Amino acid sequence: MRALLILLPMLMTAAGANALPLPTAPTAIEPNSENASGQTHDLKLARDAYDRMTVSVRIGDSGPYRFLIDTGAERTVISRQLAQQLGLAAGARARLHSVAGASDVATVDIPALQVSARRFDVAGAPTLESINIGADGMLGVDSLAMSQILFDFRRGVMGITPSRGARMDDPDTIVVEARRRHGRLMFTQADVDGRGTVVVIDTGSQITIGNPELRRRLIGRRPVGEMIQIDTVVGEKITAEIYSVRTLGLGGVTLKDMKIAFIDSPVFRQLELDGRPALLLGMNALRGFDKVSIDFATRRVHFVLPGSSMSNHIEFATN
């Protein structure tokens, strides 16, 4: 058995509420659009019922299909339904770790996976139920490692280019240097309400997730009161406390009044962050920016501050 440690995207509902309906079969969508240079490819972004990012991909000559973009996931995942439809070759079973625990899953080999102009093979991709993923698959950092990804939330598109270390020319851009661990990008010079905190970029999670050590530093042992239910892509359900922090300092920008869900997740232990305050920065925070560019090779993340029209209620202050 080959071990895989994977951070999975999470779905959030109010505690005790029913989850929103998700697709149960592969979903064909409109093809990608390309610019004249053939280098930068704008992909129309879809927002699923849980406010996560999905883009169009092809597998061999089939598709396009709808895959999540998850910068917090170590491995690319495909739905069991799509793998069966395409007749993909089975691989070894793997031990998969989600926010709620570990489970054994089947894997397949994905030939000729195409994302924008890139075409490559993926070996040992875990297969999960599409109703739990909420899409036909999930692109992890193994498929994004040599790319620069631009999320343009204002225009509703995503650009993918080979990593070139390019800087964004927007005057409202904040550039933050990151470190890489197990393929993920993390910021070690961040703080939450004045407490030093490690921040990991996670586009696969609807809400920002904090670990127990961060909770202890912020609020001690007292109960928070507000609870939510989080569904993982392996079909698990967990209940988490949700708490609104006053400030999250990240590079030269401060986010205000942001909600964090506290979970004792094995992901923090895998990243060796269980003994220090840490959080997974989810879409509720990232969508507050006009643009976010993530360059995995150079370990730089560019944040473009929002204009007058913002996509959520997070406030900003420049340092």
BAMAR-269752 format. One record per residue (C-alpha): residue number from 1; residue in three letters; x, y, z. Coordinates in pm, whole numbers, always signed. Layout:
<drenkes>
{pos->NUM&code->ala&east->X&north->Y&up->Z}
...
</drenkes>
This chain:
<drenkes>
{pos->1&code->met&east->+0&north->+0&up->+0}
{pos->2&code->arg&east->+139&north->+340&up->-97}
{pos->3&code->ala&east->+67&north->+621&up->+148}
{pos->4&code->leu&east->-68&north->+951&up->+20}
{pos->5&code->leu&east->-124&north->+1250&up->+244}
{pos->6&code->ile&east->-377&north->+1482&up->+86}
{pos->7&code->leu&east->-550&north->+1796&up->+202}
{pos->8&code->leu&east->-902&north->+1778&up->+64}
{pos->9&code->pro&east->-1146&north->+2055&up->-22}
{pos->10&code->met&east->-1423&north->+2105&up->+228}
{pos->11&code->leu&east->-1790&north->+2192&up->+202}
{pos->12&code->met&east->-1958&north->+2397&up->+471}
{pos->13&code->thr&east->-2319&north->+2416&up->+584}
{pos->14&code->ala&east->-2483&north->+2538&up->+901}
{pos->15&code->ala&east->-2472&north->+2276&up->+1173}
{pos->16&code->gly&east->-2755&north->+2032&up->+1128}
{pos->17&code->ala&east->-2854&north->+2163&up->+784}
{pos->18&code->asn&east->-2871&north->+1955&up->+467}
{pos->19&code->ala&east->-2593&north->+1994&up->+213}
{pos->20&code->leu&east->-2668&north->+2159&up->-119}
{pos->21&code->pro&east->-2709&north->+1922&up->-416}
{pos->22&code->leu&east->-2392&north->+1826&up->-602}
{pos->23&code->pro&east->-2337&north->+1662&up->-941}
{pos->24&code->thr&east->-2331&north->+1282&up->-957}
{pos->25&code->ala&east->-2199&north->+1238&up->-1314}
{pos->26&code->pro&east->-1920&north->+1389&up->-1527}
{pos->27&code->thr&east->-2013&north->+1737&up->-1642}
{pos->28&code->ala&east->-1916&north->+1864&up->-1988}
{pos->29&code->ile&east->-1854&north->+2241&up->-1997}
{pos->30&code->glu&east->-1745&north->+2503&up->-2248}
{pos->31&code->pro&east->-1391&north->+2470&up->-2388}
{pos->32&code->asn&east->-1108&north->+2692&up->-2266}
{pos->33&code->ser&east->-1031&north->+3017&up->-2444}
{pos->34&code->glu&east->-674&north->+3098&up->-2551}
{pos->35&code->asn&east->-499&north->+3422&up->-2640}
{pos->36&code->ala&east->-295&north->+3476&up->-2952}
{pos->37&code->ser&east->+43&north->+3416&up->-2789}
{pos->38&code->gly&east->-41&north->+3062&up->-2686}
{pos->39&code->gln&east->+130&north->+3125&up->-2352}
{pos->40&code->thr&east->-133&north->+3275&up->-2126}
{pos->41&code->his&east->-466&north->+3097&up->-2131}
{pos->42&code->asp&east->-771&north->+3250&up->-1966}
{pos->43&code->leu&east->-1006&north->+2982&up->-1838}
{pos->44&code->lys&east->-1362&north->+3070&up->-1752}
{pos->45&code->leu&east->-1411&north->+3010&up->-1383}
{pos->46&code->ala&east->-1720&north->+2847&up->-1242}
{pos->47&code->arg&east->-1825&north->+2893&up->-881}
{pos->48&code->asp&east->-1984&north->+2584&up->-736}
{pos->49&code->ala&east->-2254&north->+2578&up->-470}
{pos->50&code->tyr&east->-1984&north->+2610&up->-203}
{pos->51&code->asp&east->-1798&north->+2906&up->-359}
{pos->52&code->arg&east->-1488&north->+2713&up->-473}
{pos->53&code->met&east->-1289&north->+2742&up->-797}
{pos->54&code->thr&east->-1344&north->+2504&up->-1091}
{pos->55&code->val&east->-1191&north->+2507&up->-1440}
{pos->56&code->ser&east->-1215&north->+2309&up->-1761}
{pos->57&code->val&east->-971&north->+2020&up->-1822}
{pos->58&code->arg&east->-941&north->+1747&up->-2087}
{pos->59&code->ile&east->-828&north->+1387&up->-2047}
{pos->60&code->gly&east->-688&north->+1251&up->-2370}
{pos->61&code->asp&east->-942&north->+1333&up->-2639}
{pos->62&code->ser&east->-1232&north->+1348&up->-2394}
{pos->63&code->gly&east->-1390&north->+1639&up->-2215}
{pos->64&code->pro&east->-1374&north->+1909&up->-2118}
{pos->65&code->tyr&east->-1461&north->+1832&up->-1755}
{pos->66&code->arg&east->-1499&north->+2044&up->-1443}
{pos->67&code->phe&east->-1213&north->+2018&up->-1190}
{pos->68&code->leu&east->-1161&north->+2207&up->-866}
{pos->69&code->ile&east->-842&north->+2409&up->-819}
{pos->70&code->asp&east->-701&north->+2316&up->-477}
{pos->71&code->thr&east->-365&north->+2465&up->-381}
{pos->72&code->gly&east->-395&north->+2292&up->-44}
{pos->73&code->ala&east->-411&north->+1941&up->-195}
{pos->74&code->glu&east->-93&north->+1740&up->-243}
{pos->75&code->arg&east->-238&north->+1513&up->-513}
{pos->76&code->thr&east->-476&north->+1542&up->-809}
{pos->77&code->val&east->-806&north->+1354&up->-758}
{pos->78&code->ile&east->-1061&north->+1226&up->-1009}
{pos->79&code->ser&east->-1421&north->+1118&up->-952}
{pos->80&code->arg&east->-1490&north->+744&up->-954}
{pos->81&code->gln&east->-1770&north->+799&up->-1206}
{pos->82&code->leu&east->-1544&north->+977&up->-1457}
{pos->83&code->ala&east->-1263&north->+722&up->-1410}
{pos->84&code->gln&east->-1507&north->+440&up->-1486}
{pos->85&code->gln&east->-1650&north->+623&up->-1788}
{pos->86&code->leu&east->-1301&north->+669&up->-1933}
{pos->87&code->gly&east->-1188&north->+317&up->-1843}
{pos->88&code->leu&east->-875&north->+438&up->-1662}
{pos->89&code->ala&east->-626&north->+177&up->-1541}
{pos->90&code->ala&east->-642&north->+100&up->-1169}
{pos->91&code->gly&east->-342&north->+173&up->-946}
{pos->92&code->ala&east->-251&north->+67&up->-591}
{pos->93&code->arg&east->-481&north->+150&up->-303}
{pos->94&code->ala&east->-371&north->+443&up->-92}
{pos->95&code->arg&east->-418&north->+582&up->+256}
{pos->96&code->leu&east->-586&north->+920&up->+222}
{pos->97&code->his&east->-594&north->+1182&up->+499}
{pos->98&code->ser&east->-872&north->+1441&up->+510}
{pos->99&code->val&east->-957&north->+1703&up->+772}
{pos->100&code->ala&east->-1155&north->+1441&up->+964}
{pos->101&code->gly&east->-920&north->+1142&up->+952}
{pos->102&code->ala&east->-779&north->+870&up->+728}
{pos->103&code->ser&east->-938&north->+618&up->+490}
{pos->104&code->asp&east->-826&north->+370&up->+223}
{pos->105&code->val&east->-913&north->+467&up->-136}
{pos->106&code->ala&east->-866&north->+327&up->-485}
{pos->107&code->thr&east->-642&north->+507&up->-736}
{pos->108&code->val&east->-612&north->+525&up->-1116}
{pos->109&code->asp&east->-354&north->+650&up->-1364}
{pos->110&code->ile&east->-469&north->+952&up->-1567}
{pos->111&code->pro&east->-307&north->+975&up->-1911}
{pos->112&code->ala&east->-273&north->+1302&up->-2100}
{pos->113&code->leu&east->-442&north->+1536&up->-1851}
{pos->114&code->gln&east->-459&north->+1877&up->-2018}
{pos->115&code->val&east->-489&north->+2202&up->-1823}
{pos->116&code->ser&east->-469&north->+2505&up->-2051}
{pos->117&code->ala&east->-161&north->+2444&up->-2273}
{pos->118&code->arg&east->-2&north->+2187&up->-2038}
{pos->119&code->arg&east->-49&north->+1814&up->-2103}
{pos->120&code->phe&east->+91&north->+1552&up->-1865}
{pos->121&code->asp&east->+26&north->+1214&up->-1703}
{pos->122&code->val&east->-85&north->+1166&up->-1343}
{pos->123&code->ala&east->+2&north->+837&up->-1171}
{pos->124&code->gly&east->-194&north->+707&up->-871}
{pos->125&code->ala&east->-473&north->+966&up->-861}
{pos->126&code->pro&east->-723&north->+883&up->-582}
{pos->127&code->thr&east->-1082&north->+820&up->-695}
{pos->128&code->leu&east->-1370&north->+963&up->-492}
{pos->129&code->glu&east->-1744&north->+999&up->-537}
{pos->130&code->ser&east->-1836&north->+1297&up->-754}
{pos->131&code->ile&east->-2126&north->+1382&up->-524}
{pos->132&code->asn&east->-1872&north->+1434&up->-244}
{pos->133&code->ile&east->-1614&north->+1621&up->-454}
{pos->134&code->gly&east->-1878&north->+1846&up->-608}
{pos->135&code->ala&east->-1698&north->+1827&up->-945}
{pos->136&code->asp&east->-1539&north->+1576&up->-1184}
{pos->137&code->gly&east->-1204&north->+1599&up->-1008}
{pos->138&code->met&east->-957&north->+1816&up->-824}
{pos->139&code->leu&east->-623&north->+1960&up->-940}
{pos->140&code->gly&east->-364&north->+1942&up->-662}
{pos->141&code->val&east->-18&north->+2093&up->-637}
{pos->142&code->asp&east->+132&north->+1794&up->-822}
{pos->143&code->ser&east->-44&north->+1927&up->-1135}
{pos->144&code->leu&east->+31&north->+2294&up->-1061}
{pos->145&code->ala&east->+391&north->+2279&up->-934}
{pos->146&code->met&east->+561&north->+2449&up->-1233}
{pos->147&code->ser&east->+285&north->+2698&up->-1306}
{pos->148&code->gln&east->+189&north->+3052&up->-1222}
{pos->149&code->ile&east->-184&north->+3076&up->-1160}
{pos->150&code->leu&east->-383&north->+3398&up->-1168}
{pos->151&code->phe&east->-728&north->+3412&up->-1009}
{pos->152&code->asp&east->-898&north->+3723&up->-1145}
{pos->153&code->phe&east->-1207&north->+3740&up->-927}
{pos->154&code->arg&east->-1332&north->+4065&up->-1075}
{pos->155&code->arg&east->-1337&north->+3929&up->-1433}
{pos->156&code->gly&east->-1425&north->+3575&up->-1330}
{pos->157&code->val&east->-1132&north->+3411&up->-1515}
{pos->158&code->met&east->-815&north->+3224&up->-1431}
{pos->159&code->gly&east->-485&north->+3249&up->-1619}
{pos->160&code->ile&east->-226&north->+2969&up->-1623}
{pos->161&code->thr&east->+129&north->+3020&up->-1753}
{pos->162&code->pro&east->+462&north->+2844&up->-1705}
{pos->163&code->ser&east->+635&north->+2994&up->-1403}
{pos->164&code->arg&east->+838&north->+3293&up->-1520}
{pos->165&code->gly&east->+864&north->+3496&up->-1203}
{pos->166&code->ala&east->+659&north->+3772&up->-1363}
{pos->167&code->arg&east->+542&north->+4056&up->-1142}
{pos->168&code->met&east->+194&north->+4202&up->-1176}
{pos->169&code->asp&east->+191&north->+4562&up->-1299}
{pos->170&code->asp&east->-109&north->+4670&up->-1092}
{pos->171&code->pro&east->-5&north->+4951&up->-853}
{pos->172&code->asp&east->-221&north->+4801&up->-577}
{pos->173&code->thr&east->-24&north->+4473&up->-575}
{pos->174&code->ile&east->+125&north->+4331&up->-253}
{pos->175&code->val&east->+393&north->+4063&up->-307}
{pos->176&code->val&east->+447&north->+3809&up->-29}
{pos->177&code->glu&east->+735&north->+3557&up->-25}
{pos->178&code->ala&east->+634&north->+3205&up->+79}
{pos->179&code->arg&east->+803&north->+2883&up->+180}
{pos->180&code->arg&east->+718&north->+2544&up->+34}
{pos->181&code->arg&east->+644&north->+2230&up->+236}
{pos->182&code->his&east->+505&north->+1910&up->+82}
{pos->183&code->gly&east->+428&north->+2116&up->-228}
{pos->184&code->arg&east->+212&north->+2373&up->-48}
{pos->185&code->leu&east->+301&north->+2740&up->-12}
{pos->186&code->met&east->+304&north->+2883&up->+339}
{pos->187&code->phe&east->+373&north->+3221&up->+496}
{pos->188&code->thr&east->+562&north->+3219&up->+826}
{pos->189&code->gln&east->+558&north->+3597&up->+881}
{pos->190&code->ala&east->+185&north->+3640&up->+947}
{pos->191&code->asp&east->-25&north->+3713&up->+1253}
{pos->192&code->val&east->-385&north->+3674&up->+1372}
{pos->193&code->asp&east->-498&north->+3932&up->+1626}
{pos->194&code->gly&east->-130&north->+3997&up->+1700}
{pos->195&code->arg&east->-36&north->+3628&up->+1748}
{pos->196&code->gly&east->+232&north->+3495&up->+1514}
{pos->197&code->thr&east->+68&north->+3242&up->+1279}
{pos->198&code->val&east->+175&north->+3024&up->+986}
{pos->199&code->val&east->-62&north->+3065&up->+689}
{pos->200&code->val&east->-108&north->+2803&up->+413}
{pos->201&code->ile&east->-286&north->+2902&up->+88}
{pos->202&code->asp&east->-584&north->+2667&up->+33}
{pos->203&code->thr&east->-812&north->+2745&up->-261}
{pos->204&code->gly&east->-1001&north->+2417&up->-207}
{pos->205&code->ser&east->-1163&north->+2524&up->+118}
{pos->206&code->gln&east->-1461&north->+2755&up->+130}
{pos->207&code->ile&east->-1368&north->+2884&up->+475}
{pos->208&code->thr&east->-1039&north->+2949&up->+652}
{pos->209&code->ile&east->-943&north->+2670&up->+895}
{pos->210&code->gly&east->-747&north->+2729&up->+1218}
{pos->211&code->asn&east->-570&north->+2466&up->+1428}
{pos->212&code->pro&east->-622&north->+2402&up->+1803}
{pos->213&code->glu&east->-303&north->+2588&up->+1899}
{pos->214&code->leu&east->-430&north->+2903&up->+1728}
{pos->215&code->arg&east->-761&north->+2864&up->+1908}
{pos->216&code->arg&east->-582&north->+2830&up->+2242}
{pos->217&code->arg&east->-377&north->+3146&up->+2181}
{pos->218&code->leu&east->-684&north->+3346&up->+2074}
{pos->219&code->ile&east->-963&north->+3241&up->+2309}
{pos->220&code->gly&east->-825&north->+2988&up->+2557}
{pos->221&code->arg&east->-1074&north->+2733&up->+2686}
{pos->222&code->arg&east->-1393&north->+2936&up->+2669}
{pos->223&code->pro&east->-1660&north->+2813&up->+2424}
{pos->224&code->val&east->-1718&north->+3006&up->+2102}
{pos->225&code->gly&east->-2087&north->+2930&up->+2063}
{pos->226&code->glu&east->-2140&north->+2933&up->+1685}
{pos->227&code->met&east->-2101&north->+2596&up->+1509}
{pos->228&code->ile&east->-2093&north->+2480&up->+1146}
{pos->229&code->gln&east->-2097&north->+2141&up->+974}
{pos->230&code->ile&east->-1816&north->+2062&up->+730}
{pos->231&code->asp&east->-1848&north->+1781&up->+473}
{pos->232&code->thr&east->-1526&north->+1640&up->+326}
{pos->233&code->val&east->-1487&north->+1492&up->-19}
{pos->234&code->val&east->-1469&north->+1141&up->+126}
{pos->235&code->gly&east->-1823&north->+1182&up->+262}
{pos->236&code->glu&east->-1728&north->+1252&up->+624}
{pos->237&code->lys&east->-1912&north->+1511&up->+831}
{pos->238&code->ile&east->-1755&north->+1701&up->+1116}
{pos->239&code->thr&east->-1877&north->+1985&up->+1336}
{pos->240&code->ala&east->-1649&north->+2284&up->+1390}
{pos->241&code->glu&east->-1652&north->+2603&up->+1593}
{pos->242&code->ile&east->-1650&north->+2924&up->+1394}
{pos->243&code->tyr&east->-1493&north->+3243&up->+1527}
{pos->244&code->ser&east->-1448&north->+3594&up->+1386}
{pos->245&code->val&east->-1097&north->+3735&up->+1425}
{pos->246&code->arg&east->-1031&north->+4108&up->+1426}
{pos->247&code->thr&east->-721&north->+4111&up->+1203}
{pos->248&code->leu&east->-509&north->+3883&up->+989}
{pos->249&code->gly&east->-177&north->+4043&up->+896}
{pos->250&code->leu&east->-18&north->+3907&up->+578}
{pos->251&code->gly&east->+279&north->+4088&up->+426}
{pos->252&code->gly&east->+181&north->+4447&up->+366}
{pos->253&code->val&east->-195&north->+4401&up->+403}
{pos->254&code->thr&east->-430&north->+4340&up->+695}
{pos->255&code->leu&east->-764&north->+4161&up->+656}
{pos->256&code->lys&east->-1028&north->+4258&up->+910}
{pos->257&code->asp&east->-1327&north->+4072&up->+1060}
{pos->258&code->met&east->-1262&north->+3733&up->+901}
{pos->259&code->lys&east->-1427&north->+3407&up->+1007}
{pos->260&code->ile&east->-1217&north->+3103&up->+1099}
{pos->261&code->ala&east->-1338&north->+2747&up->+1167}
{pos->262&code->phe&east->-1134&north->+2557&up->+1426}
{pos->263&code->ile&east->-1057&north->+2192&up->+1347}
{pos->264&code->asp&east->-804&north->+1949&up->+1496}
{pos->265&code->ser&east->-705&north->+1828&up->+1151}
{pos->266&code->pro&east->-432&north->+1569&up->+1075}
{pos->267&code->val&east->-329&north->+1800&up->+789}
{pos->268&code->phe&east->-161&north->+2031&up->+1040}
{pos->269&code->arg&east->+35&north->+1738&up->+1179}
{pos->270&code->gln&east->+144&north->+1633&up->+830}
{pos->271&code->leu&east->+274&north->+1985&up->+769}
{pos->272&code->glu&east->+443&north->+1981&up->+1113}
{pos->273&code->leu&east->+226&north->+2272&up->+1225}
{pos->274&code->asp&east->+30&north->+2111&up->+1508}
{pos->275&code->gly&east->+252&north->+2266&up->+1777}
{pos->276&code->arg&east->+229&north->+2628&up->+1660}
{pos->277&code->pro&east->-57&north->+2860&up->+1558}
{pos->278&code->ala&east->-151&north->+2791&up->+1195}
{pos->279&code->leu&east->-437&north->+2830&up->+952}
{pos->280&code->leu&east->-540&north->+2727&up->+601}
{pos->281&code->leu&east->-638&north->+3045&up->+415}
{pos->282&code->gly&east->-962&north->+2963&up->+234}
{pos->283&code->met&east->-1178&north->+3122&up->-31}
{pos->284&code->asn&east->-1369&north->+3344&up->+211}
{pos->285&code->ala&east->-1044&north->+3542&up->+251}
{pos->286&code->leu&east->-899&north->+3514&up->-102}
{pos->287&code->arg&east->-1218&north->+3636&up->-273}
{pos->288&code->gly&east->-1181&north->+3967&up->-93}
{pos->289&code->phe&east->-898&north->+4056&up->-333}
{pos->290&code->asp&east->-944&north->+4164&up->-695}
{pos->291&code->lys&east->-671&north->+3922&up->-806}
{pos->292&code->val&east->-446&north->+3660&up->-652}
{pos->293&code->ser&east->-145&north->+3523&up->-844}
{pos->294&code->ile&east->+30&north->+3212&up->-710}
{pos->295&code->asp&east->+372&north->+3118&up->-851}
{pos->296&code->phe&east->+475&north->+2779&up->-717}
{pos->297&code->ala&east->+828&north->+2778&up->-863}
{pos->298&code->thr&east->+933&north->+3120&up->-728}
{pos->299&code->arg&east->+722&north->+3083&up->-411}
{pos->300&code->arg&east->+571&north->+3428&up->-456}
{pos->301&code->val&east->+205&north->+3522&up->-413}
{pos->302&code->his&east->+76&north->+3851&up->-554}
{pos->303&code->phe&east->-234&north->+4003&up->-396}
{pos->304&code->val&east->-413&north->+4287&up->-577}
{pos->305&code->leu&east->-609&north->+4496&up->-330}
{pos->306&code->pro&east->-979&north->+4541&up->-405}
{pos->307&code->gly&east->-1134&north->+4846&up->-562}
{pos->308&code->ser&east->-1461&north->+4997&up->-452}
{pos->309&code->ser&east->-1659&north->+4684&up->-540}
{pos->310&code->met&east->-1567&north->+4388&up->-317}
{pos->311&code->ser&east->-1684&north->+4029&up->-345}
{pos->312&code->asn&east->-1731&north->+3972&up->+27}
{pos->313&code->his&east->-1746&north->+4168&up->+351}
{pos->314&code->ile&east->-1381&north->+4142&up->+459}
{pos->315&code->glu&east->-1221&north->+4483&up->+512}
{pos->316&code->phe&east->-859&north->+4574&up->+435}
{pos->317&code->ala&east->-597&north->+4806&up->+572}
{pos->318&code->thr&east->-250&north->+4862&up->+425}
{pos->319&code->asn&east->+47&north->+4856&up->+663}
</drenkes>
